Amino acid sequence: MSWKSTKDFDKKLVNKINAAFWPSRAQFKYIGRFLNPAERKIIRASIFLIVLSVVVLGVSFFMANAVAVPAEGGAYSEALVGQPKLVNPLFTAASDVDADLAYLIYSGLFKIEGQKPIPDLAKSYTVSKDGLKYDIALRDDAQWSDGEPFTASDVLYTFEMITDPEVDSPLLPSFAGAGVEQIDDYTVRFTLKEPYAPFLSALAAGILPQHYWSDIQPASLKLARNNLQPIGTGPWQFSKLTKDEIGNIQTYSLSRNENYYGQKPYLKNLVFKFYADQIQALGALKSQEADALAFIPKSAKDKVPGKVYNFYSFKLPQYTALFLNQEQNGALTDNDLREALDLAIDKDALLREALGGAAEPASSPFLPGTTGYNSEIKYPAWSRDEANKKLDKKWKRIQPEQYFKTQYEKALKDRQEEIDRIKNSTSTPDATSTIKLIEEEAASAIREEMQADQPYYRKDKDDNILALVITTADTPEYKEAGEFVARMWRAVGAQTSVRLASSLELTKDILKTRDYQILLYGEIVGSDPDPYPFWHSSQTSYPGLNLALFADRNADKILEEARGKAEPEKRVELYKKFQEILFKEKPAIFLYAPTYELAANKNIRGISLNQISNPPERFADLKNWYVKMKRKWKFGK
């Protein structure tokens, strides 16, 4: 049989197997025998294109009908300036670092949202008609991070500690005279001696677990290791900390609190890394050691790599001022001098040149547009001429060389006993050279402190030089602002220097002892505009926050009365009167209200920052931040 006849015979056999239009599985085994190489390639390519099309169509369908949503997991790290010491809501008022950590770990009876208090550990509340009794029903589903139940006894213990003088809590003034009693396991009653309008906002203070703290004596609360290994009811719990070889804390880690009663965060872990100053913290951001850094002045924004980080702007109810400590520098008791120093500062130029426009002008503790702001007060504009006129009343202008001569003679007079002793105990050549060295040292020291931008100096009738020292934090914002103010004051004859201090030195030593003549510093008012903690005479000593040591009976009376007014209109009128007193007495020179930036790695999503009441509230929406994502069908819920 020939090859051709064999091939025909095979075809007949195949056709006999199945004469249908589509080949059977058995017939497919022989398909290769009927295709030439070109046909095989076409078939393979067609199959590949069909499979690829199915995959592409499937992926396209999935992408069109599924949305990307946040997924659980991942971590967030932030650089902080300073060191954690007391991660305890009773003591965080003096430390931003402690306040940040306590905010995440603890929860209060109320929390602040949209500048208003809303229930948190509280489930509901009622207030008596006279405003003296607050009955608060507590939620019964809250647990501490160690699994113990939260009850009214924890609330009772916390406020007993706050009001115990031995504890020395900065929160004491907000609860002075307030009593608390336990009605049942999940109800407490606060009784006030007089109405206090911001009381619900004050109840945002974090609650301590009685079972974890009750064995520690009140006077020893600040010394307990519990302060760095806290147990709370908030969305995050303490995980671990690391220290360097000299004992400084390098990192402080939190993990998600699985016992939290509210919405749990997407993120699983938080890591905070600590640096001595903002320059080092910015360096950590540049090297991507941390995912984020908050409170970046706009002037430093260009130092952060924009390709890696997003920027989020936010404002605080905060003002920055020069607090005048008249006890440290007697010259500041002169009202003309205080007014002249205010007139000498070009605040618009300060905002523009020193702060890069990252602020708004401020003239009082009440910012424009806020509750209680007195728009009827006409604050004088910058005028160097008017400043000089006021200073000329008491302080005579002297030229730099005359200033040098006066200070040189004074320096030698201060060392006259030393000079006389040298003359009497040393041979003539040695005495002459030693005395000459003393004279040269005095001259050099005076020349060194003299500034080239100071056209003249001032002295009073007793030859006392008008000399001022501004103390402030060693951060880019405060340093730039302090140097700018010093230049403006030197331009009207006031010898002015700037003393920079670390954040730790400020909180630990300087603020505690009120060791400053003029303090350039910011105060955050909070969700309620009550200025009592910052300006009442009872708050002049640490831990009070009256940094100007301002004491005025009329002002005290107004602040006390305003605290007891529940009606907003009456409080506003009282606050306006208070601002009139401040304007007249000028215990401080108000400069600006800063705006801030949070730089966060672009991998961190879901961040939303608006107006917040205090720095820790930048974490108010942390539950919605995420780094991981998944896709979810739009339908089929």
C-alpha positions in Angstrom: 0.0 0.0 0.0 1.4 3.4 -1.0 2.0 6.3 1.4 -0.9 8.2 -0.1 -3.3 5.4 0.3 -2.2 4.9 3.9 -2.9 8.5 4.7 -6.4 8.3 3.1 -7.0 5.1 5.1 -6.1 7.0 8.4 -8.5 9.8 7.5 -11.3 7.3 7.0 -10.5 5.7 10.4 -10.5 9.0 12.2 -13.8 10.0 10.5 -15.3 6.7 11.5 -14.5 7.3 15.2 -16.7 10.4 15.3 -18.3 12.2 12.4 -19.5 15.1 14.5 -18.5 18.7 13.8 -16.3 19.0 17.0 -13.5 16.5 17.4 -13.8 14.1 20.4 -11.1 13.8 23.0 -9.8 10.7 21.3 -9.6 12.5 18.0 -7.7 15.4 19.5 -4.8 13.0 20.1 -4.2 12.8 16.4 -4.6 16.5 15.6 -0.9 17.0 15.4 -0.6 14.6 12.5 -2.8 16.8 10.3 -1.1 20.2 11.1 1.9 21.6 9.5 4.5 23.6 11.7 2.9 26.9 10.8 -0.5 25.8 11.7 0.8 24.4 15.0 2.3 27.8 15.8 -1.0 29.5 15.0 -2.9 27.2 17.2 -0.5 27.7 20.2 -0.6 31.5 19.8 -4.4 31.4 19.6 -4.6 29.3 22.8 -2.2 31.7 24.5 -4.2 34.7 23.4 -7.4 33.2 24.6 -6.0 32.4 28.0 -4.4 35.8 28.3 -7.7 37.5 27.3 -9.6 35.5 29.9 -7.0 36.6 32.6 -7.1 40.2 31.5 -10.8 40.3 31.3 -11.0 38.7 34.8 -8.6 41.1 36.3 -10.3 44.1 34.6 -13.7 42.9 35.9 -12.3 42.5 39.4 -10.6 45.9 39.4 -13.8 47.5 38.1 -16.0 45.8 40.6 -13.8 45.8 43.7 -12.4 48.7 45.6 -9.2 49.1 47.6 -9.9 49.3 51.3 -7.6 49.5 54.4 -6.4 46.2 55.8 -5.2 45.3 59.3 -1.4 45.2 59.9 1.7 47.2 59.7 3.4 49.7 61.9 3.9 53.5 62.3 6.9 55.2 63.8 7.2 58.9 64.8 10.2 61.0 65.9 9.6 62.9 69.1 11.7 65.6 70.8 12.4 64.9 74.5 12.2 61.9 76.8 9.2 60.0 78.3 9.2 60.3 82.1 5.7 60.2 83.4 3.3 58.5 81.0 0.5 59.1 83.4 -2.5 61.4 82.7 -2.1 63.0 86.2 1.3 64.5 85.3 1.4 65.1 81.5 0.6 68.8 81.5 4.3 69.7 81.5 5.6 67.3 78.8 4.4 66.9 75.2 6.1 63.5 75.0 4.3 62.1 78.0 1.0 63.6 76.9 1.3 62.0 73.4 1.8 58.5 74.9 -0.8 58.9 77.6 -3.4 60.0 75.1 -2.9 56.7 73.2 -2.9 54.4 76.2 -5.5 55.9 78.5 -9.1 57.0 77.9 -11.1 59.5 80.0 -14.8 59.7 80.9 -15.1 62.1 78.0 -13.0 62.9 74.9 -12.8 66.0 72.8 -14.1 65.9 69.3 -14.8 69.1 67.3 -13.7 71.2 70.2 -16.5 69.7 72.3 -16.6 66.9 75.0 -18.4 63.7 74.1 -18.8 60.5 76.2 -15.9 58.0 76.1 -15.8 55.8 79.2 -19.0 57.6 80.2 -22.1 56.1 78.6 -24.4 59.0 79.6 -24.6 61.8 82.1 -27.1 64.3 83.7 -26.4 67.7 85.2 -28.5 69.2 88.0 -30.3 72.5 87.4 -27.9 74.4 89.7 -24.9 73.0 87.8 -23.4 71.4 90.9 -24.1 67.7 90.5 -22.9 65.5 87.6 -24.2 61.9 87.6 -22.3 59.8 85.1 -23.2 56.3 84.0 -20.2 54.3 82.9 -19.9 51.8 80.1 -19.8 48.3 81.3 -17.9 46.8 78.4 -14.6 48.4 79.0 -11.5 46.5 80.1 -8.0 47.4 81.1 -5.3 46.2 78.8 -4.4 43.5 81.3 -8.0 42.1 81.1 -9.3 43.4 84.4 -12.8 45.1 84.2 -13.1 48.9 84.3 -15.5 50.0 87.1 -16.5 53.1 89.1 -13.8 52.3 91.7 -11.1 53.2 89.1 -12.8 56.6 88.6 -13.0 57.2 92.3 -9.3 56.3 92.8 -8.2 58.5 89.9 -9.9 61.7 91.1 -8.9 61.1 94.7 -5.3 61.1 93.5 -5.8 64.2 91.4 -7.1 66.1 94.4 -4.5 64.8 96.9 -1.9 67.6 97.4 0.8 65.0 98.0 0.4 63.8 94.5 1.2 67.3 93.1 -0.9 66.9 89.9 -1.2 69.9 87.6 -4.8 68.8 87.2 -5.6 69.7 90.8 -6.9 73.3 90.1 -9.5 72.0 87.7 -10.9 69.7 90.4 -10.2 71.7 93.6 -13.3 71.6 95.8 -14.9 68.9 93.7 -16.1 65.7 95.4 -16.7 62.3 93.8 -18.7 59.4 95.1 -19.5 55.9 93.8 -23.3 55.3 93.4 -22.8 51.7 92.1 -20.3 49.7 90.1 -21.0 51.7 87.0 -22.3 55.1 88.2 -20.4 58.0 89.8 -21.4 61.4 91.0 -19.3 64.6 91.0 -20.4 67.4 93.4 -19.0 70.9 92.9 -19.0 73.7 95.4 -19.8 76.2 92.7 -20.7 75.9 89.0 -17.8 75.3 86.7 -18.6 75.6 83.0 -15.6 73.6 81.5 -16.1 70.7 83.9 -17.0 68.1 81.2 -13.9 69.1 79.2 -11.8 68.6 82.4 -13.3 65.0 82.6 -11.3 64.1 79.5 -8.4 63.4 81.8 -7.3 59.7 81.6 -8.5 57.3 84.2 -6.0 55.1 86.2 -6.5 51.5 87.1 -6.9 51.2 90.8 -5.7 47.6 90.9 -2.4 48.6 89.4 -1.7 51.8 91.5 -3.4 51.4 94.8 -0.4 49.9 96.6 1.7 53.0 95.8 1.6 55.9 98.3 0.3 59.2 96.8 3.6 61.0 97.5 5.5 58.3 95.5 3.3 58.2 92.4 5.8 60.1 90.4 8.6 57.7 91.3 6.8 54.5 90.4 8.0 52.4 87.4 4.3 52.1 86.5 4.7 55.5 84.9 6.8 54.0 82.1 4.9 50.6 81.9 1.3 51.8 82.0 -2.0 49.9 81.9 -4.9 51.7 80.3 -8.3 51.3 78.6 -7.3 53.2 75.4 -6.8 51.7 71.9 -3.1 51.1 72.5 -1.1 49.3 75.2 2.5 49.5 76.3 4.7 46.8 74.6 8.4 47.6 75.3 11.0 50.3 75.6 14.7 50.3 74.8 17.5 52.4 76.3 21.0 53.5 75.4 24.1 52.8 77.4 23.5 55.8 79.7 19.9 55.1 80.4 18.1 57.4 77.9 15.0 55.9 76.3 15.6 55.4 72.6 12.3 53.8 71.6 8.9 53.3 73.2 6.6 50.7 71.5 2.9 50.3 71.7 0.7 47.4 70.3 -2.9 47.4 69.5 -5.1 46.8 72.6 -7.3 43.9 71.7 -9.5 44.6 74.8 -10.4 48.1 73.6 -14.1 48.7 73.6 -14.2 51.0 70.6 -13.2 50.7 66.9 -9.8 49.0 66.8 -7.1 50.6 64.6 -5.9 49.0 61.4 -2.2 49.4 62.5 -0.9 46.8 64.8 2.2 48.6 66.3 3.4 52.1 67.0 7.1 52.9 67.7 8.2 56.3 69.0 11.8 57.3 68.7 13.3 60.1 70.8 15.8 62.8 69.9 17.4 65.6 71.9 16.2 68.4 69.6 14.3 69.1 66.5 17.4 69.2 64.3 18.2 65.6 65.2 14.5 64.7 64.7 14.6 66.3 61.2 17.7 64.3 60.5 15.9 61.1 61.4 13.2 62.0 58.9 15.7 62.7 56.2 17.4 59.3 56.7 13.9 57.6 57.0 14.6 56.3 60.5 11.0 57.4 61.3 7.8 57.5 59.3 6.7 60.9 60.6 7.5 64.0 62.6 5.0 66.5 63.8 5.2 70.3 64.6 7.5 71.1 61.7 7.7 74.9 61.1 7.1 75.8 57.5 10.6 77.4 57.6 12.0 73.9 58.0 9.7 72.2 55.5 12.2 72.4 52.7 14.6 70.2 54.7 12.2 67.2 54.4 12.3 65.1 51.2 9.0 65.7 49.5 9.3 62.6 47.3 9.1 60.4 50.4 6.7 62.4 52.7 3.3 64.0 52.5 2.6 67.2 54.5 -0.5 67.8 56.6 -1.2 71.3 58.0 -3.1 71.8 61.3 -3.7 74.5 63.8 -3.9 74.5 67.6 -5.7 77.0 69.9 -2.2 78.2 70.9 -0.5 81.5 71.3 3.2 82.3 71.6 4.1 85.2 73.8 6.9 86.9 75.7 6.1 86.4 79.4 7.6 89.2 81.5 8.9 88.0 84.9 9.1 91.2 86.8 10.5 89.4 89.8 13.6 88.4 87.8 14.2 91.8 86.2 13.0 94.9 88.2 13.1 97.1 85.1 10.1 95.3 83.8 7.9 96.7 86.5 7.9 100.0 84.5 4.7 100.0 82.5 6.2 102.4 79.9 9.0 100.0 79.3 6.6 97.1 78.8 4.6 99.1 76.4 7.7 100.3 74.5 8.9 96.7 74.1 5.6 95.8 72.6 5.6 98.7 70.2 9.2 97.9 69.1 8.3 94.6 67.6 7.2 94.5 64.0 4.9 91.4 64.2 4.1 91.3 60.5 7.9 91.1 59.8 8.3 88.5 62.5 5.7 86.3 60.8 7.2 86.9 57.4 10.9 86.8 58.0 11.4 84.6 61.1 8.5 82.1 60.7 8.1 81.9 56.9 4.5 82.9 57.1 3.6 79.8 59.2 1.6 81.7 61.8 -1.1 84.3 62.4 -0.7 87.5 64.5 -1.9 87.3 68.1 -2.7 90.2 70.5 -4.2 88.4 73.5 -4.8 84.9 74.9 -8.0 84.9 72.8 -7.3 84.4 69.1 -9.4 86.2 66.5 -12.5 84.2 65.7 -12.5 82.3 68.9 -15.1 82.4 71.7 -14.4 85.5 73.9 -12.2 87.4 71.6 -12.5 91.2 72.1 -12.4 92.9 68.7 -13.1 96.3 70.2 -9.6 96.7 71.7 -7.5 98.7 69.4 -4.0 97.3 69.7 -1.3 99.7 68.6 0.7 99.0 65.5 4.5 98.7 65.4 6.2 102.0 65.8 9.8 102.4 66.6 9.4 106.1 67.1 6.7 105.6 69.7 8.7 103.0 71.4 11.7 105.4 71.6 9.5 108.1 73.0 8.3 105.9 75.9 11.9 104.7 76.6 13.3 108.2 76.5 11.2 109.1 79.6 13.4 107.1 81.9 16.2 105.6 79.9 18.9 107.9 78.5 20.5 106.9 75.1 24.3 106.4 75.2 26.7 105.6 72.3 28.4 102.3 72.1 31.8 103.6 73.3 30.2 105.3 76.2 28.4 102.0 77.0 31.8 100.2 76.8 33.4 102.7 79.1 30.6 102.4 81.7 30.6 98.6 81.6 34.4 98.5 81.7 34.6 100.7 84.8 31.9 98.6 86.4 33.7 95.3 85.7 36.9 96.6 87.2 35.1 97.9 90.2 33.5 94.5 90.7 37.1 93.0 90.8 38.7 95.8 92.8 39.3 93.6 95.9 41.1 91.1 93.7 43.2 93.9 92.1 44.1 95.4 95.4 45.2 91.9 96.7 47.4 91.4 93.7 49.0 94.8 94.2 49.8 94.1 97.9 51.1 90.5 97.5 53.1 90.6 94.3 56.2 92.3 93.1 55.6 95.3 90.9 56.3 93.8 87.4 54.2 90.7 88.2 51.4 92.8 89.6 51.3 95.0 86.6 51.1 92.1 84.1 48.4 90.3 86.2 46.3 93.5 86.5 46.7 94.2 82.8 45.5 90.6 82.1 42.4 91.3 84.2 41.7 94.6 82.4 42.1 92.8 79.0 39.7 90.0 80.0 37.1 92.6 81.1 37.4 94.6 77.9 37.2 91.4 75.8 34.1 90.1 77.6 32.3 93.5 77.1 33.3 93.7 73.4 32.1 90.2 72.9 28.6 90.9 74.3 28.2 94.1 72.3 26.2 93.6 69.1 27.1 95.3 65.8 23.4 95.9 65.0 22.8 98.0 68.2 23.0 101.7 67.3 23.0 102.9 71.0 22.4 101.7 74.5 20.3 103.0 77.4 20.9 103.7 81.1 18.7 105.1 83.9 19.6 107.9 86.3 21.6 105.4 88.4 23.7 104.3 85.5 21.9 100.9 85.3 22.0 99.6 81.7 18.7 98.5 80.1 19.7 94.8 79.6 17.2 92.0 78.9 17.5 88.2 78.4 15.0 86.2 76.4 14.9 82.5 77.4 13.3 80.1 75.0 13.4 76.5 73.7 16.3 75.5 71.4 14.0 74.8 68.4 14.2 76.4 64.9 10.9 78.2 65.5 11.7 79.7 68.9 15.3 80.4 68.1 14.4 82.4 64.9 11.6 84.2 66.8 13.8 85.0 69.8 16.7 86.4 67.7 14.2 88.5 65.7 12.7 90.1 68.8 16.2 90.7 70.2 17.2 92.6 67.1 14.1 94.7 67.2 14.7 95.6 70.9 18.4 96.3 70.2 17.3 98.7 67.5 15.6 100.9 70.3 18.6 100.7 72.6 17.7 97.7 74.8 20.7 95.4 75.1 19.1 92.0 74.5 20.5 88.4 74.4 18.8 85.1 73.8 19.3 82.1 76.1 18.5 78.8 74.5 17.5 75.7 76.5 16.7 72.1 75.7 13.1 70.9 76.1 14.2 68.8 79.0 16.0 71.8 80.8 12.9 74.0 80.2 10.4 71.6 81.8 12.7 70.2 84.5 14.4 73.4 85.7 13.5 76.7 84.1 9.7 76.5 84.2 9.7 74.8 87.6 11.8 77.6 89.2 10.6 80.4 87.0 14.2 81.0 86.2 13.8 83.6 83.4 13.5 87.3 82.9 11.5 87.1 79.7 10.2 83.7 78.5 9.4 83.2 74.8 7.0 80.3 74.9 3.7 78.9 73.7 0.6 78.1 75.7 -2.2 75.8 74.4 -5.6 76.9 75.6 -7.4 73.6 74.9 -10.9 72.9 73.8 -12.4 75.4 76.4 -11.2 79.0 76.3 -11.0 79.2 80.1 -7.8 81.3 80.8 -7.9 80.6 84.6 -4.9 78.0 84.5 -2.7 80.5 82.7 -3.6 83.9 84.3 -5.1 83.4 87.8 -2.8 84.5 90.6 -3.1 81.1 92.3 -1.2 79.6 89.3 2.0 81.6 89.6 4.0 78.8 91.2 4.8 75.4 89.6 2.9 73.3 88.6 0.7 76.3 87.8 0.9 77.7 84.3 0.8 81.5 85.0 4.2 82.0 83.4 4.1 85.8 83.6 3.5 85.6 87.4 0.5 87.9 86.8 -1.5 88.9 89.9 -4.4 91.2 89.7 -7.5 91.1 92.0 -9.9 92.3 89.4 -8.6 89.8 86.9 -8.9 87.0 89.4 -12.5 87.9 90.2 -13.4 87.9 86.5 -11.8 84.6 85.9 -13.5 83.0 88.9 -16.9 84.3 87.9 -16.5 83.2 84.3 -15.7 79.6 85.4 -19.1 79.4 87.1 -21.2 80.7 84.2 -22.8 78.0 82.0 -24.3 80.6 79.7 -21.8 81.3 76.8 -22.9 84.9 76.4 -22.1 85.8 80.0 -18.7 84.1 79.8 -17.9 86.0 76.6 -18.6 89.4 78.3 -16.4 88.5 81.2 -13.6 87.4 79.0 -13.7 90.6 77.1 -13.3 92.5 80.4 -10.3 90.3 81.3 -8.7 91.2 78.0 -9.0 94.9 78.7 -7.1 94.3 82.0 -4.4 92.4 80.2 -4.1 95.1 77.6 -3.7 97.8 80.3 -1.3 95.9 82.6 0.7 94.1 79.8 2.2 91.2 81.8 3.1 89.6 78.5 3.6 90.6 74.9 1.6 88.4 72.6 3.2 87.6 69.2 1.6 84.9 67.1 -0.5 81.7 66.8 1.6 79.1 64.9 0.4 76.7 62.2 2.1 73.4 62.0 2.9 70.6 59.6 3.0 66.8 60.1 5.3 65.1 57.7 4.3 61.5 57.2 5.7 58.8 54.9 3.5 58.4 51.8 3.0 54.8 52.8 0.9 56.0 55.7 -2.6 56.6 54.4 -5.9 57.7 55.9 -4.4 60.8 57.8 -6.9 63.6 58.3 -5.9 66.6 60.4 -8.1 69.6 61.0 -8.4 72.0 64.0 -7.2 70.2 67.1 -7.3 71.3 70.8 -3.9 70.0 71.9 -0.9 68.2 70.3 -1.9 64.6 71.2 -5.2 65.1 69.4 -3.3 64.7 66.1 -3.8 61.0 66.9 -7.6 61.4 67.3 -8.2 59.7 64.0 -5.3 57.2 64.2 -7.8 54.4 64.1 -8.3 55.2 60.4 -4.6 55.3 59.5 -3.3 52.3 57.6 -0.3 51.0 55.5 -1.8 47.8 54.2 -4.6 47.4 51.7 -6.9 44.7 50.3 -9.6 44.8 47.6 -13.3 44.2 48.3 -16.2 43.6 46.0 -18.5 46.5 45.6 -21.5 44.2 45.7 -22.4 41.1 47.6 -22.2 42.8 51.1 
